[in-house]
Amino acid sequence: FFTMGLRPGAQGKGYGRRLLEEAIARLQAEGTIEILYLMVREDNDPAIKLYEKMGFTTLTRLDHDTKSGDQYYSALLMRHFIRPRP
């Protein structure tokens, strides 16, 4: 389990895509991980669009999963198959 993210000033410049592409490429090269799961806040539209473009699909919505300040946010659990399914 690890966390990845970008500072607000770095968002929208392709860094997230490159970071994710590199992570997936390394996992494919190692061959030990078959499925990559991630969670993203439901209101993070740019990230969700990126993940979908990269082949992630939504498995479920997690209601009130994350709290920031006094507000709760829902999250999406997404997955991507690193290796093709048999």
PyMOL commands that set and color helices and strands:
alter all, ss='L'
color gray80, all
select helices_A, chain A and resi 8-10+15-30+45-53
alter helices_A, ss='H'
color red, helices_A
select strands_A, chain A and resi 35-41+57-68+71-81
alter strands_A, ss='S'
color yellow, strands_A
deselect
rebuild
show_as cartoon
